[in-house]
Amino acid sequence: MSFYHSLMRKNFQKNRLFVARAKRKSWPQYFIWIVLAITLFYGALFLWPVVPSASNDPSSHAGSYKVKIASQSGIAAISMQLSEQGISSNRVILQVAARALFINSKLKPGTYLFPVRASLASILQQMARGDRVRESISIIPGMTIWQVRGLIDRHPALIHQTKGLSSKEFLAALNLSYPADEGLFFPDTYIFDPDDADISIYRRSAQAMQKQLSQIWETRPLDTPLKTPYELLILASIIEKETGRASDRSMVAAVFLNRLKLGMPLQTDPTVIYGIGPKFDGNLRKADLRKDSPYNTYMRKGLPPTPIAIPSKESLLAALNPAHTDAIYFVARGDGSSHFSKTLKEHESAVDQYQRNRKSSIQPSSK
């Protein structure tokens, strides 16, 4: 090997050793820069405020900022909606931040009250938890349809799409095929987001009632005089209105079922009252019982044409699971309970006992 080649070889080895040493010295510096960048990123993510310092909703708490995110919104749509509502937001930064927090697929729509001057990490985590503003409305057993519609029409957090619709238009909007809109909605408390449409409450409630009605109808005994699930709904609504104490429910059901089997008129005051409508003043008179209508069960045998109220699940069950009794009369005792009788003579004696000192006007629940 020549002197020149030997010298070149030594120089190459020295240069390679120098580069290797330089690389070993630069890795700690790179690592420090990487750690510093990550720290600054997460620091900004958790500490830099993106929510304005003042509330935008007079009806909410002064320390919160109200934002609504539409359903089925992706990252880009969320970023746009946040920006439109006054929150500093960039789609790329929002996406990177959500991925860094491992919540990019967990962000939920709805109405939120973000703390003023909250950070991007804070509001993203709140959206991932679904910690949003929620409203509720309660449909109570025994309510009539005009009471339910009035209740929902007055709720300030709903968008009122069905307000003012006729019964026929209302049923068409809900895609329901029934003679009337009475009794079709299941009593429960319904939770919803502010600015939801009222029709969504009706749909959920109607679906819940159809589910309960279908399941309970499948358990019907062979000897029931009821022919359809709708007849079950009608009878259950009468039981609901006639039951003052829950423990009497199966006995009330038995009285009406026994009357149907015997071909006797049901003679129930709540159906007559329903036929009078919202103008009923609370006083049922003899003249009302003598006025014929499809709901006058003193003058007409069988069930009325529609339900007269919203029945509870318990009343639906009672209509197919009555008490084992031959009773065909009952009278209110005045304490919420009823006295049941098998004969007219026994019934008249009970009426005299429990309603002796009452006014001569016809009293509800005296059958």
MIBA-881537 format. One record per residue (C-alpha): residue number from 1; y, x, z. Coordinates in steps of 0.25 Angstrom, whole numbers. Layout:
<sites>
SITE  num      v      u      w
SITE  NUM      Y      X      Z
...
</sites>
This chain:
<sites>
SITE  num      v      u      w
SITE    1      0      0      0
SITE    2     14      6     -4
SITE    3     25      8      6
SITE    4     33     -3     -1
SITE    5     22    -14      1
SITE    6     20     -9     15
SITE    7     34    -11     18
SITE    8     35    -25     12
SITE    9     23    -29     20
SITE   10     29    -25     33
SITE   11     42    -32     29
SITE   12     34    -45     26
SITE   13     27    -45     39
SITE   14     40    -43     47
SITE   15     47    -55     39
SITE   16     35    -64     42
SITE   17     35    -60     57
SITE   18     50    -63     57
SITE   19     48    -77     51
SITE   20     37    -80     60
SITE   21     45    -76     72
SITE   22     57    -84     67
SITE   23     49    -96     65
SITE   24     43    -95     79
SITE   25     58    -94     84
SITE   26     63   -106     76
SITE   27     52   -116     81
SITE   28     58   -118     95
SITE   29     71   -120     88
SITE   30     66   -131     79
SITE   31     59   -138     90
SITE   32     72   -138     99
SITE   33     79   -144     87
SITE   34     68   -155     85
SITE   35     68   -159    100
SITE   36     84   -159    100
SITE   37     84   -168     87
SITE   38     74   -178     93
SITE   39     81   -178    107
SITE   40     94   -181    100
SITE   41     87   -192     91
SITE   42     81   -199    103
SITE   43     94   -197    111
SITE   44    102   -204    101
SITE   45     91   -215     99
SITE   46     92   -218    114
SITE   47    106   -215    118
SITE   48    115   -217    106
SITE   49    120   -232    107
SITE   50    119   -240     94
SITE   51    122   -254    100
SITE   52    137   -258    101
SITE   53    143   -257    115
SITE   54    148   -271    115
SITE   55    139   -284    115
SITE   56    140   -292    102
SITE   57    136   -306    108
SITE   58    144   -313    118
SITE   59    132   -321    123
SITE   60    124   -309    127
SITE   61    126   -299    138
SITE   62    138   -290    136
SITE   63    129   -278    137
SITE   64    120   -282    125
SITE   65    122   -282    110
SITE   66    115   -293    102
SITE   67    107   -290     89
SITE   68     97   -298     81
SITE   69     86   -292     72
SITE   70     80   -301     62
SITE   71     65   -303     61
SITE   72     57   -295     52
SITE   73     67   -284     52
SITE   74     63   -269     49
SITE   75     70   -257     53
SITE   76     80   -257     42
SITE   77     83   -272     45
SITE   78     85   -269     60
SITE   79     94   -258     57
SITE   80    103   -266     48
SITE   81    103   -278     58
SITE   82    107   -269     69
SITE   83    118   -263     61
SITE   84    123   -276     57
SITE   85    124   -281     71
SITE   86    132   -268     76
SITE   87    121   -258     80
SITE   88    122   -244     75
SITE   89    109   -243     66
SITE   90    104   -235     55
SITE   91     91   -239     48
SITE   92     85   -225     47
SITE   93     89   -221     62
SITE   94     84   -235     66
SITE   95     70   -232     60
SITE   96     69   -218     65
SITE   97     73   -222     79
SITE   98     63   -234     79
SITE   99     52   -224     74
SITE  100     56   -214     84
SITE  101     54   -224     95
SITE  102     41   -229     89
SITE  103     46   -244     88
SITE  104     50   -245     73
SITE  105     40   -256     71
SITE  106     42   -263     84
SITE  107     57   -268     82
SITE  108     58   -283     84
SITE  109     68   -293     78
SITE  110     76   -302     87
SITE  111     89   -303     95
SITE  112     92   -291    104
SITE  113    102   -288    115
SITE  114    104   -273    114
SITE  115    111   -266    126
SITE  116    125   -262    121
SITE  117    125   -247    117
SITE  118    110   -247    116
SITE  119    104   -235    109
SITE  120     95   -237     96
SITE  121     83   -234    104
SITE  122     86   -244    114
SITE  123     88   -256    104
SITE  124     76   -252     96
SITE  125     67   -251    108
SITE  126     73   -265    112
SITE  127     69   -271     98
SITE  128     55   -265     99
SITE  129     53   -272    113
SITE  130     58   -285    107
SITE  131     68   -286    119
SITE  132     76   -296    112
SITE  133     84   -309    115
SITE  134     75   -321    116
SITE  135     78   -336    117
SITE  136     69   -347    121
SITE  137     68   -363    121
SITE  138     58   -372    128
SITE  139     52   -384    122
SITE  140     47   -393    134
SITE  141     35   -403    134
SITE  142     40   -417    133
SITE  143     52   -414    124
SITE  144     55   -423    112
SITE  145     58   -417     99
SITE  146     73   -421    100
SITE  147     74   -413    113
SITE  148     67   -401    107
SITE  149     76   -401     95
SITE  150     88   -402    104
SITE  151     84   -391    113
SITE  152     81   -382    101
SITE  153     94   -386     94
SITE  154    102   -382    106
SITE  155     97   -368    108
SITE  156    108   -359    104
SITE  157     99   -347    101
SITE  158     92   -354     89
SITE  159     96   -356     75
SITE  160     95   -371     73
SITE  161     88   -374     60
SITE  162     82   -387     63
SITE  163     94   -394     70
SITE  164     97   -407     64
SITE  165     85   -408     56
SITE  166     78   -422     56
SITE  167     64   -423     61
SITE  168     58   -423     47
SITE  169     66   -411     43
SITE  170     63   -404     56
SITE  171     48   -406     54
SITE  172     49   -401     39
SITE  173     56   -388     44
SITE  174     45   -386     53
SITE  175     34   -389     43
SITE  176     28   -400     52
SITE  177     22   -412     47
SITE  178     23   -423     58
SITE  179     28   -437     59
SITE  180     39   -432     69
SITE  181     44   -419     76
SITE  182     41   -423     90
SITE  183     31   -416     98
SITE  184     28   -405     89
SITE  185     33   -393     97
SITE  186     26   -386    108
SITE  187     33   -385    121
SITE  188     35   -371    125
SITE  189     46   -360    127
SITE  190     49   -353    113
SITE  191     56   -339    113
SITE  192     64   -336    101
SITE  193     75   -326     96
SITE  194     89   -330     96
SITE  195     93   -336     83
SITE  196     79   -340     79
SITE  197     78   -353     71
SITE  198     75   -366     79
SITE  199     64   -369     69
SITE  200     56   -357     74
SITE  201     55   -363     88
SITE  202     50   -377     82
SITE  203     40   -370     73
SITE  204     34   -362     85
SITE  205     34   -374     94
SITE  206     28   -383     83
SITE  207     17   -372     80
SITE  208     14   -371     95
SITE  209     12   -386     96
SITE  210      3   -387     83
SITE  211     -6   -376     89
SITE  212     -7   -383    102
SITE  213     -9   -396     96
SITE  214    -20   -391     87
SITE  215    -28   -383     98
SITE  216    -27   -395    107
SITE  217    -31   -405     97
SITE  218    -44   -397     94
SITE  219    -48   -400    108
SITE  220    -47   -415    107
SITE  221    -59   -423    113
SITE  222    -66   -432    103
SITE  223    -62   -445    110
SITE  224    -47   -443    109
SITE  225    -40   -455    103
SITE  226    -30   -445     97
SITE  227    -32   -443     82
SITE  228    -23   -431     78
SITE  229    -16   -419     85
SITE  230     -3   -427     82
SITE  231     -8   -438     91
SITE  232    -11   -428    101
SITE  233      3   -423    101
SITE  234      8   -437    102
SITE  235      0   -441    114
SITE  236      3   -427    121
SITE  237     18   -430    119
SITE  238     16   -443    127
SITE  239      8   -437    138
SITE  240     19   -426    139
SITE  241     30   -437    141
SITE  242     21   -446    150
SITE  243     16   -434    160
SITE  244     25   -432    172
SITE  245     15   -423    179
SITE  246      6   -413    172
SITE  247     -6   -417    180
SITE  248     -5   -432    174
SITE  249     -6   -427    160
SITE  250    -20   -429    157
SITE  251    -20   -443    163
SITE  252     -8   -447    155
SITE  253    -15   -442    143
SITE  254    -28   -450    147
SITE  255    -19   -463    148
SITE  256    -14   -462    134
SITE  257    -27   -458    128
SITE  258    -34   -470    135
SITE  259    -24   -479    130
SITE  260    -25   -474    116
SITE  261    -40   -476    116
SITE  262    -39   -490    122
SITE  263    -28   -494    111
SITE  264    -17   -496    122
SITE  265     -3   -493    120
SITE  266      1   -480    126
SITE  267     14   -487    133
SITE  268     21   -474    136
SITE  269     36   -474    138
SITE  270     39   -460    133
SITE  271     35   -464    118
SITE  272     45   -476    119
SITE  273     55   -466    125
SITE  274     53   -457    113
SITE  275     54   -468    103
SITE  276     68   -471    109
SITE  277     72   -457    107
SITE  278     83   -448    112
SITE  279     91   -460    115
SITE  280     82   -464    127
SITE  281     90   -465    139
SITE  282     79   -463    149
SITE  283     77   -478    152
SITE  284     65   -484    145
SITE  285     67   -499    145
SITE  286     57   -511    142
SITE  287     65   -514    129
SITE  288     61   -500    125
SITE  289     46   -503    127
SITE  290     48   -516    119
SITE  291     55   -509    107
SITE  292     44   -505     97
SITE  293     44   -491     91
SITE  294     33   -481     86
SITE  295     34   -475    100
SITE  296     33   -487    109
SITE  297     19   -486    114
SITE  298     21   -499    122
SITE  299     21   -507    109
SITE  300     12   -498    100
SITE  301     -2   -492    103
SITE  302     -6   -478    100
SITE  303      2   -465    100
SITE  304     17   -465     95
SITE  305     19   -459     81
SITE  306     24   -445     86
SITE  307     24   -437     99
SITE  308     35   -441    109
SITE  309     38   -427    114
SITE  310     32   -412    115
SITE  311     19   -412    122
SITE  312     15   -400    131
SITE  313      1   -393    128
SITE  314     -4   -400    141
SITE  315     -1   -414    135
SITE  316     -8   -410    122
SITE  317    -20   -406    130
SITE  318    -19   -419    139
SITE  319    -19   -428    127
SITE  320    -33   -423    123
SITE  321    -38   -420    137
SITE  322    -34   -433    145
SITE  323    -39   -436    159
SITE  324    -52   -444    161
SITE  325    -46   -457    165
SITE  326    -46   -472    161
SITE  327    -31   -473    165
SITE  328    -22   -480    155
SITE  329    -10   -482    163
SITE  330     -1   -473    171
SITE  331     13   -474    178
SITE  332     22   -463    184
SITE  333     22   -462    199
SITE  334     36   -456    199
SITE  335     33   -442    203
SITE  336     29   -437    189
SITE  337     14   -441    190
SITE  338      8   -454    185
SITE  339     -2   -464    190
SITE  340    -13   -468    181
SITE  341    -21   -481    180
SITE  342    -33   -487    173
SITE  343    -29   -502    173
SITE  344    -16   -509    171
SITE  345    -17   -515    185
SITE  346    -18   -501    191
SITE  347     -6   -497    183
SITE  348      3   -509    187
SITE  349      0   -506    201
SITE  350      4   -491    199
SITE  351     17   -495    192
SITE  352     20   -504    203
SITE  353     18   -493    213
SITE  354     25   -482    206
SITE  355     36   -489    199
SITE  356     38   -501    209
SITE  357     53   -497    212
SITE  358     57   -493    198
SITE  359     66   -500    189
SITE  360     61   -511    180
SITE  361     63   -502    168
SITE  362     51   -497    161
SITE  363     47   -483    168
SITE  364     41   -472    160
SITE  365     26   -468    162
SITE  366     22   -482    167
SITE  367     10   -485    157
</sites>
